[in-house]
Amino acid sequence: MKILIDAFGGDNSPQEIIAGTIDALEQKAGFTAVLIGKQDVIESQLKNYKYDQSRVEILNADDVITCEEEPTVAIRRKPNSSICVGFKELKENPDAKAFVSAGSTGAVLVGATLKLGRIKGVNRPALCPIMPTLIDGKNVLLLDAGANADCKSINLCQFALMGSAFAKTLGVENPKVALLSNGTEDEKGNALNHEVFPMLKEMKEINFVGNCEGREILSGEYDVIVTDGFSGNVAIKSLEGAIKAMFKILKESIYATTKGKIGGLFLKDTFKGIREKMDYNKKGGALFLGVEKTVVKAHGSSKRDAFMNSVLQAVTYAELGLSEKVKENILKFTETQAE
Amino acid sequence: MKILIDAFGGDNSPQEIIAGTIDALEQKAGFTAVLIGKQDVIESQLKNYKYDQSRVEILNADDVITCEEEPTVAIRRKPNSSICVGFKELKENPDAKAFVSAGSTGAVLVGATLKLGRIKGVNRPALCPIMPTLIDGKNVLLLDAGANADCKSINLCQFALMGSAFAKTLGVENPKVALLSNGTEDEKGNALNHEVFPMLKEMKEINFVGNCEGREILSGEYDVIVTDGFSGNVAIKSLEGAIKAMFKILKESIYATTKGKIGGLFLKDTFKGIREKMDYNKKGGALFLGVEKTVVKAHGSSKRDAFMNSVLQAVTYAELGLSEKVKENILKFTETQAE
C-alpha cells in the first residue's frame, strides 16, 4: 500500500514533512511512503535520515501551490504542482490509497474534488476534523468544518451519512449524530436547520439525536455533529481560540507571582498533558470525506510530530477502508431515496 | 431614574434577583429599583434585607413566562407577566430608563420588540454580550449573539452601527469593527458575508477593518464583531464550552496526582482569578440593542453577584445614554442612505 505525501505543503515543508514521514515509517509497517515534490531537494533532505530505503519513493513535481493562490486557478494552472501530481497518482495508481498534505486547504479540497473525484451520490465533500472531548478516549467528528461556506439541506444529510460511516470505521457503534444549532430545542435553528431537521429525523441510516449547541461540542455527548461549512468553521476556530486564550492567560497568571511560579512547577506535566489532549491539530489532520480515496489535510503549521500523526492516520483509515465505508453508506441512502 | 427589575425571571428567581438588586443599590447611588412580580412574594423576600426603602418600589405582576413557553405566544397571552408589565412600564414611564431580566431570552427579545418598540431605522434589534479579551481591561462586543437566526446584509450593517455606538459609549475611540468569517482574507465568507463585506467597507460611519475568524474573537484585536444571530450564537457558545471544558480538565488533572494537588493549592487564587476574568456571564448581562430604551438580559443561571452586575450595567448604560447614542448613529446612517 502506498501513501502519497505532499512534501511541499505547509509552513514547515519540506523539512518537517519529510522528518514526520520517516518517523511514521518507523512507527508502522505495511506501507510505502511516496514523497511528492522537487526530487533533488527531497533526495538531499533524505540524506539526513536513516530509514528503510525500500519503503520510500519519490515522485517528482516541480511546482508548489502556495496558500496565497486562489485554489481553483492554482489547480488548473499548475498541473505539475505537488498537489496536482499527488491527486493524479492517487486516482490512477490502484496501490496508492491515501494522500496527505499540510498545504493550502483550499487547493487540497479543490484538487481532491477535480482531480480525484467525488463519490457518486455526494454533492459536496466535507472537511471533517476529529476532536477530543471531555470523555477520555472519546472523539467527536464535526463536519463540514469549512469546505462549503454555503450548504443546502441535502448536503447536511450527506454529511450525516459520511460522518456516521467515519465514526463506525473508528469503532463507534450506532454513532449519535447531532445538528449544530442555536439551542437544543427541536424548533431552534436558522432556515437551513429548519429544513434539514425533519430530513435528518427521517433518515433510517443514521442515529439522529437532535440539536446540539456550541457549548456541547466538546462534551462527549455526540459522535458526529453536522453543520454548514461556515458555522462549522466558526465553531471550530472559536473552540481553538478559547483554548489558546486559556493557556495564554494561565501562563501569564502563573508567571505573575512567586506563589504562581511554584505552583506552576508542580503542575508542569499536568499542563503539558492538557495541552496535548486539547491540541487536536497535533493529533493528526482533518479528513476530507466524500472523495474517492482517503485524503488527510494536516494543519498548515504541522511540525514533525503532527505530520507523523497525520501520515499514521492516513495509513489507518486506508487499512480500515474508510472511503469504501463512506461509499457504502451513501449508496444505501441513494437507493432508499430512489425507491 | 428608575431601573425596572424582572423579579421573576431566571433559574434562581426571585431570591437571587432580589438579593442582587439590594446589593446593586448599596453599590451605587442615583437610582430606584422597581421590582416587578408577585407583590406578596417580593414583600416577604424583602423582609430578609436591610435597605433604603425609599429606593425600592414594587410593581405587581401576577404571571410569569417560563423558558419552556413559545416566546411570541407567551408575550401575547400573558399581559400580566413580569416581562410584559416591565416593558409596558418602560415604554410609558419617562423616569424608567432600563429593564433587567434573567428570564427567557426569547420572551425578553419579543417583549422588547413588541411592547417597547424598535428604534426607527432598525429592522432587527440584536443581542450583544460584552466579552473579556486577552488584553487586560479590553472587551469585545459580538452581535448578533442569537436574536435573529436568519439575517440580511442590511441587518449586519445596522449591527455594525449599533455595536460601534455601544463601544463608543463604553469609551472606545474609533472602534474597530470586524465581520465574523471563515477566514481573514477579504474574499472569504458565505453568501451573506460576500454581500455585506463591500457594504461595510463603504460605510463612513464605522471603522471597518475586515474579516475576523472565530479564533480571533478573544484576541483583543477588535472592538465590535458583527455576524448573523445563528453564527454568533454558535461562536459564543463554542467559546463558553471550550473555557468550561478547560476548567473541568484542569480540575480533574490536578486532583489526579499528589504533585498536582500541591500545585493546585499554590494556584488556587490564580485559577479563581482566571475564572472570574473569563466567565463573562458573571460580569453582567447582554445588551439588547436597537430598542427604544436600555434592556439588559442577564444570564438565566445568574446568582446574586451576577445579577447585581447586570443591574449596575443597566444603570451605567442608562446614565451614559446608550440607547440615545445608538439612535443617533442609526439616524445619521439612514440620512446618508436617503441622500
Interface residues (C-beta under 8 A of the other chain):
Chain A: L134 G146 A149 D150 L180 S181 N182 G183 K188 G189 N190 A191 N193 E213 G214 R215 E216 I217 L218 S219 T227 D228 G229 F230 S231 N233 V234 A235 I236 K237 S238 L239 E240 G241 A242 I243 K244 A245 M246 K248 I249 L250 S253 I254 A256 T257 K259 G260 I262 G263 G264 L265 F266 L267 D269 T270 G273 I274 K277 M278
Chain B: L134 G146 A149 D150 L180 S181 N182 G183 K188 G189 N190 A191 N193 E213 G214 R215 E216 I217 L218 S219 T227 D228 G229 F230 S231 N233 V234 A235 I236 K237 S238 L239 E240 G241 A242 I243 K244 A245 M246 K248 I249 L250 S253 I254 A256 T257 K259 G260 I262 G263 G264 L265 F266 L267 D269 T270 G273 I274 K277 M278
